[in-house]
């Protein structure tokens, strides 16, 4: 959702006020926070068919090598 507004924010708001280096730094921090948030809070989908993911369903157990373990 925010992706569509990023060029507008970048071009018209941040760049003239902050300058180019600080604008890129601010946007890099925003992207880093988003990646860390998704890594911490996002659901695990490894070994699951993405079209059929049910949020209430427990993710499959994984073996040490990363392969799904049959229950």
N, C-alpha and C positions, 0 to 999 in steps of 0.2 A: 504494500500500500504506500509506503513512504518513498519507494523507488521512483515513482512518477514525479514527486515533488523535489527530489534531490537536485536535478539540474536547475530548477527555479531558485531554490535556496542558495545553491552554490554560486550561480551567475549573478543574481540580483541582490542578495543580502550579505553573504559572508565575504566574498572576494573583495568588494570595494571597502569594506569596513576592516577586515582582519589582514588583508594582504594574501597573496597566493600561498606562501609556505605555511602560515598558521591555519589557513582554510583547509589545506590538505591534512594537516595534523589533526584538526578537530574532526574531520570526516573519517580519518583513519581510526581515531579513538572510538567514534560511534560504531563503526563496523566491527572493531575488536570487541566492544561490549556486546553487540548483537550476537556475535559468534560464541562468546563465552556463555551468554544467556541460553542460547539454544543447546549448547553442549551440556549445560547443567540441568536444564528444565525440560528440554525436548524429549519426546518419547523415543525409546530404542526401537528401531525397525529392522535390525540385522536379522536375516533369516526369515523374514515375514514378507508375504505378498502385499505390496503397497496398496493395491486396490481393495483389499479386504481387511484392513486394519481396524480393529474395534478397540477404542480407548479403554474399555473395561477389561479386556482380555489381557492376561499376563503375557509378557514376552517370553519367547522360548529360552530354555536354559542353554548356556553355551559351554562347550568343552574348552579346555585350555588353549587349543589350537584355533578357536573361534568358530568351529562347526557346531551346528544346532544338535542338541542331544534329544533323542526320542524319549518321550515320557512313558 
